[in-house]
Amino acid sequence: MVISKKPLQFLLAAFVACIPFIGLANPTVDSTHVTTEAIAENHSEATHGEKEFNATELINSHIGDSHEFHIADWGGHPISFYLPVILWTNNGLEIFSSSQFHHDNKGEHVVDVNGQEFVRYKEIIFYKDKFDTLTQDEKDGGAFAFDARPLDFSITKLVFSMLMASIILFLLFFTVARSYKKNPKAPKGIAGFLEPLVTFVRDDIARPNIGEKKYAKYMPYLLTIFFFIWINNLIGLIPFFPFSSNLTGNIYFTFVMAFITFLITTFSGNKEYWGHIFNTPGVPVWLAPIMIPVEMIGMLTKPFALMIRLFANITAGHIIILSLVSLIFIFQTVAVSPISGAFVLFMSVLEMLVAALQAYVFTLLSALFIGQAVAEHDHH
């Protein structure tokens, strides 16, 4: 099957347009701050020797979100792909490049935008004057310090990854649709690869759990979450730019995905589904005050299980791989590298299996919950 060149040309043009966002950290800007920081670091190294490797910092920086992609270091300076910062402030909308923070994540470097001063602390952007009034605990829990920070709609690393996965998903199925339009009987290429997966979701997930009559209505959603989660899981396993983000290991993302399943299940529920919740068959009336809250809690624990399962499994895999890599630097010897490398290779292959398995489990449970809401029981 021949893939159209137009989508590829569009992606190439988009990449070229984004090249200005890639750059070296500028050492001449804010020279006073940089010089002071360099003197402090040199003094610390002179006093205590070389800076110790911090595995926790490495792992947290990988599994967390960021306003830029750190690609590599060259000549002592980081090479980064800077993403746009989009803030809704007290003075309205403000948009600027994350390069203005100069890789500072400790709330020290001040960015002046149209008379407003901002600082960044652990990837959360605050108003400078309000940040100075916060206690250390309030700074560490900065996501909930709503009065001290603007609304952040930035294109972060995770958002960038999600958009990229959406484009990949669109291109894949656009190509498959064109292939079927040209040759509906014998799919080839990408269509030949994806057709067994689509039929698997239909015949082994949707039909058995939702039922023959109503499964087709929910197929678009089930196919979307299956391939979307799978693609993002695979993107997180590729360790270089523009991949390597941990989107499906972010609990906010898994919460939204589970919440969508919860909404679809809730609004699809028929009278028998709601009757089972508010009038459980075979249960005495006097137990209703106990059973109704239990059933309501059961409605909420289902999406909660979806959210935690995907988040925990993907995050755990990333932490294990990064911990194994960190052993080389913790022991400070290459003698550990063969053992560490072998286990990293094993875990990476295992994570490829987990990537597909978690997409399958999330889709299967979503279909199961929807099936319970739309099931019709024959009464004799």
Secondary structure, 3 states (H helix, E strand, C coil): CCCCHHHHHHHHHHHHHCHHHEEECCCCCCHHHHHHHHHHHHHHHHHHCCCCCCHHHHHHHHHCCCCEEEEEEECCEEEEEECEEEEEECCEEEEEEHHHHCCCCECCCCEEECCEEEEEECCEEEEHHHHCCCCHHHHHCHHHCHHHCCEECCCCHHHHHHHHHHHHHHHHHHHHHHHHHHCCCCCCHHHHHHHHHHHHHHHHHHHHHHCCCCHHHHHHHHHHHHHHHHHHHHHHHCCCCCCCCCHHHCHHHHHHHHHHHHHHHHHHCCHHHHHHHHCCCCCCHHHHHHHHHHHHHHHHHHHHHHHHHHHHHHHHHHHHHHHHHHHHHHHCCHHHHHHHHHHHHHHHHHHHHHHHHHHHHHHHHHHHHHHHHHCCCCCC
